[in-house]
Amino acid sequence: MYKPLASLAVAVLLGGCASATKPVDPTDALMARYAGDVPGASLLVLKDGKPIVSRSYGLANLEDHDETTPATNYRLASVSKQFTAAAILLLAESGRLHLDDPVRHWLPTLPETDSAVTLRQLLTHTGGLVDYEDLIPPGTTAQVSDNDVLRMLSATPKTYFAPGTAYRYSNSGYVLLGLVVERASGISLPLYLQQHIFRPLHMDHTLMYMRGGPEMEHRAYGYSEEHGQWTRTDQSVTSATRGDGGIYSSVEDMAKWDAALYDNRLLSDASRKLAFSPHVKVTGEPYEASYGYGWRITGDTLWHSGESIGFRNVIVRWPKQHLTVILLSNRNEPEPYRTALAIAQPYLQEP
């Protein structure tokens, strides 16, 4: 028996405008802001491994009036971190690295102040590394690369706190983890992900995007609303880093990723347990959570959001109920986490 969708959740997300006289599909009501000639979204709800809701709203490209579809590829932003974490875990399984390796073992140009920082701490945002975004020189217009991040951090002999003593969300840490994947595997991060994750899972249209590399098919472009008008804001100076947020994917391909997280077709039971265990309490963020390896953990849910200029995404999983909501969008607002939670309510079983 499924719970009915709470009318309060709909009313809150719609600003109290739900119609009392005309029946409205609850999911479409929650997604109303994405519909029409505006930057849109793709939504997928999976129950017991099957898609029970698959809908797309709005446009992937305003200039060409390309409509979104379940095959539209969005920049995942920080949802990418779970793939970087999986790559590290796969390399640990094969003995190519160890989670307690000091990051300087793999990236020796980092300063002595980083000597105690381990890969495990980078996975959980407890390394204390300085945010690379704050090290970018004012007036920079060229996009920052992973090697630029390494260079800036190597020239910054300080940390925010002693490694392992606190939590601070760190894009710097995941950029470095991506570079460690390259050093430990001997191939590029995009190629490693392609060979060891995307291709085995038949995520055939997912890739870590790099300018000058393979073009992204069915690509959504990012937009921001400015003074009542939508402006393309697809890239910024920080949009070229990879391990912290460089993957493009669709809800169709993300369904294959979700399925692989229930068994050992990709990661071992031990690795998945590590990824999904609450290693540290999240602080400084709006939602109560703990952090695993590339996943936030709140109650029965495993989830992660992804935000970059022109994109807002979220994946929320209820493993015990075998339910997942994936919402990808090519716009700067709204943030989709609460919407995903409300969409899930009808499909959560009674306790």
MIKE-368430 format. One record per residue (C-alpha): residue in one letter; x, y, z. Coordinates in steps of 0.2 Angstrom, whole numbers, padded with zeros to 4 digits, always signed. Layout:
AXYZ
...
***
This chain:
M+0000+0000+0000
Y+0008+0017-0005
K+0006+0033+0004
P-0004+0047-0005
L+0006+0062-0009
A+0005+0075+0005
S-0004+0090-0001
L+0006+0101+0010
A+0022+0096+0001
V+0014+0101-0015
A+0007+0117-0008
V+0024+0122-0001
L+0033+0119-0017
L+0020+0128-0027
G+0018+0143-0016
G+0001+0137-0010
C-0006+0138-0028
A-0012+0120-0030
S-0030+0121-0037
A-0044+0115-0027
T-0056+0112-0041
K-0046+0105-0056
P-0037+0089-0053
V-0018+0091-0056
D-0006+0077-0058
P+0005+0078-0042
T+0021+0075-0051
D+0017+0088-0065
A+0012+0100-0052
L+0029+0099-0043
M+0038+0100-0060
A+0028+0115-0066
R+0042+0127-0066
Y+0052+0117-0078
A+0038+0116-0091
G+0036+0127-0107
D+0048+0137-0117
V+0061+0138-0102
P+0076+0128-0097
G+0069+0111-0092
A+0073+0095-0083
S+0072+0076-0085
L+0064+0066-0071
L+0065+0047-0067
V+0057+0037-0053
L+0063+0019-0051
K+0054+0007-0040
D+0061-0011-0039
G+0072-0007-0053
K+0058-0002-0065
P+0054+0016-0071
I+0037+0021-0065
V+0039+0039-0069
S+0049+0045-0084
R+0045+0063-0089
S+0054+0077-0097
Y+0050+0096-0096
G+0055+0112-0105
L+0070+0114-0117
A+0088+0108-0117
N+0093+0122-0129
L+0083+0138-0129
E+0091+0145-0145
D+0087+0130-0155
H+0071+0125-0146
D+0077+0108-0143
E+0065+0099-0131
T+0072+0088-0116
T+0070+0070-0117
P+0075+0055-0105
A+0091+0054-0116
T+0096+0072-0114
N+0113+0073-0106
Y+0116+0086-0092
R+0131+0092-0083
L+0130+0082-0067
A+0141+0094-0057
S+0145+0086-0040
V+0134+0071-0043
S+0150+0066-0052
K+0159+0064-0036
Q+0151+0047-0033
F+0159+0041-0049
T+0176+0048-0044
A+0174+0039-0027
A+0169+0023-0036
A+0185+0024-0047
I+0196+0025-0031
L+0187+0010-0023
L+0190+0000-0039
L+0208+0004-0039
A+0209-0001-0021
E+0200-0017-0024
S+0214-0021-0038
G+0228-0016-0026
R+0233-0002-0036
L+0232+0010-0021
H+0226+0010-0003
L+0213+0021+0004
D+0225+0026+0018
D+0239+0031+0006
P+0245+0049+0009
V+0239+0060-0005
R+0257+0066-0007
H+0262+0048-0011
W+0253+0050-0028
L+0255+0069-0029
P+0272+0073-0022
T+0272+0092-0027
L+0259+0095-0013
P+0266+0105+0002
E+0272+0097+0018
T+0257+0104+0027
D+0247+0091+0017
S+0258+0076+0022
A+0245+0068+0034
V+0231+0070+0022
T+0225+0053+0016
L+0214+0047+0001
R+0201+0041+0013
Q+0200+0059+0021
L+0198+0067+0003
L+0184+0055+0000
T+0175+0061+0016
H+0179+0080+0014
T+0189+0079+0030
G+0207+0083+0023
G+0206+0101+0027
L+0212+0106+0010
V+0211+0125+0004
D+0196+0128-0008
Y+0204+0130-0025
E+0191+0142-0030
D+0198+0154-0018
L+0215+0153-0025
I+0210+0158-0043
P+0218+0175-0047
P+0206+0189-0049
G+0202+0193-0067
T+0205+0175-0073
T+0195+0171-0089
A+0204+0155-0095
Q+0196+0139-0088
V+0205+0131-0073
S+0212+0113-0076
D+0215+0099-0064
N+0234+0102-0066
D+0231+0121-0062
V+0222+0116-0046
L+0237+0105-0041
R+0249+0119-0045
M+0239+0131-0034
L+0237+0119-0020
S+0256+0115-0021
A+0260+0133-0019
T+0248+0135-0004
P+0256+0128+0012
K+0241+0128+0024
T+0226+0118+0028
Y+0209+0124+0036
F+0211+0111+0050
A+0221+0095+0055
P+0217+0081+0043
G+0203+0070+0050
T+0197+0082+0063
A+0183+0091+0054
Y+0172+0091+0039
R+0172+0105+0025
Y+0165+0101+0008
S+0180+0101-0004
N+0180+0101-0023
S+0199+0102-0021
G+0199+0085-0013
Y+0190+0077-0027
V+0200+0086-0041
L+0215+0078-0033
L+0207+0061-0031
G+0204+0062-0050
L+0222+0065-0053
V+0226+0050-0041
V+0216+0039-0052
E+0227+0044-0067
R+0243+0041-0058
A+0237+0024-0051
S+0229+0018-0067
G+0242+0025-0079
I+0228+0031-0090
S+0217+0047-0091
L+0203+0049-0079
P+0190+0050-0093
L+0197+0034-0101
Y+0197+0025-0084
L+0179+0030-0081
Q+0174+0024-0098
Q+0183+0008-0097
H+0179+0003-0080
I+0162+0010-0076
F+0152+0017-0090
R+0156+0004-0103
P+0153-0011-0091
L+0137-0004-0086
H+0132+0001-0104
M+0130+0019-0099
D+0134+0022-0117
H+0130+0040-0118
T+0139+0046-0102
L+0156+0054-0102
M+0168+0065-0093
Y+0167+0080-0105
M+0182+0089-0110
R+0184+0103-0123
G+0192+0096-0138
G+0187+0078-0134
P+0172+0068-0140
E+0156+0079-0142
M+0142+0077-0130
E+0126+0070-0140
H+0109+0077-0134
R+0117+0090-0124
A+0108+0101-0112
Y+0115+0119-0111
G+0114+0128-0094
Y+0105+0144-0091
S+0102+0157-0077
E+0088+0168-0075
E+0094+0186-0075
H+0082+0201-0073
G+0067+0190-0079
Q+0076+0183-0094
W+0085+0167-0097
T+0104+0169-0101
R+0115+0155-0107
T+0128+0152-0093
D+0134+0135-0098
Q+0152+0136-0093
S+0163+0146-0080
V+0181+0147-0076
T+0179+0132-0065
S+0169+0121-0077
A+0184+0112-0084
T+0189+0103-0068
R+0185+0084-0069
G+0185+0074-0053
D+0174+0086-0044
G+0160+0088-0057
G+0164+0085-0075
I+0153+0071-0080
Y+0138+0072-0092
S+0124+0059-0091
S+0105+0057-0094
V+0092+0049-0082
E+0092+0034-0094
D+0110+0031-0091
M+0109+0035-0072
A+0096+0021-0070
K+0109+0009-0075
W+0121+0017-0062
D+0107+0015-0049
A+0105-0003-0053
A+0123-0007-0051
L+0123+0000-0033
Y+0112-0015-0027
D+0124-0029-0031
N+0142-0033-0035
R+0142-0031-0054
L+0154-0016-0052
L+0159-0013-0034
S+0161-0027-0021
D+0150-0028-0006
A+0164-0021+0005
S+0167-0006-0006
R+0148-0002-0007
K+0147-0003+0012
L+0162+0009+0013
A+0154+0021+0001
F+0137+0020+0009
S+0143+0021+0027
P+0141+0038+0037
H+0160+0042+0041
V+0157+0060+0046
K+0144+0072+0051
V+0140+0085+0038
T+0142+0103+0044
G+0140+0120+0035
E+0126+0114+0024
P+0107+0117+0024
Y+0102+0099+0026
E+0106+0087+0040
A+0117+0072+0034
S+0132+0062+0036
Y+0144+0059+0022
G+0150+0042+0014
Y+0161+0041-0001
G+0153+0053-0014
W+0136+0051-0005
R+0126+0061+0008
I+0117+0050+0020
T+0101+0056+0028
G+0090+0043+0037
D+0086+0029+0025
T+0092+0039+0010
L+0108+0040+0000
W+0109+0056-0010
H+0119+0069-0018
S+0116+0085-0026
G+0125+0094-0040
E+0126+0112-0044
S+0136+0122-0056
I+0133+0137-0067
G+0117+0134-0076
F+0113+0116-0069
R+0104+0109-0053
N+0103+0090-0051
V+0100+0077-0038
I+0099+0059-0035
V+0090+0052-0020
R+0090+0033-0016
W+0080+0024-0003
P+0089+0007-0004
K+0078-0002+0008
Q+0062+0003-0002
H+0071+0000-0018
L+0066+0017-0024
T+0076+0031-0033
V+0072+0048-0039
I+0084+0056-0052
L+0080+0074-0057
L+0092+0083-0069
S+0090+0101-0074
N+0099+0114-0085
R+0095+0130-0075
N+0101+0139-0060
E+0085+0137-0049
P+0076+0129-0041
E+0087+0117-0031
P+0079+0101-0034
Y+0081+0091-0018
R+0065+0095-0009
T+0056+0092-0025
A+0063+0075-0027
L+0058+0071-0009
A+0040+0076-0012
I+0039+0067-0029
A+0045+0051-0019
Q+0031+0051-0006
P+0018+0042-0015
Y+0030+0027-0018
L+0036+0025-0001
Q+0029+0010+0008
E+0020+0011+0025
P+0032+0007+0039
***
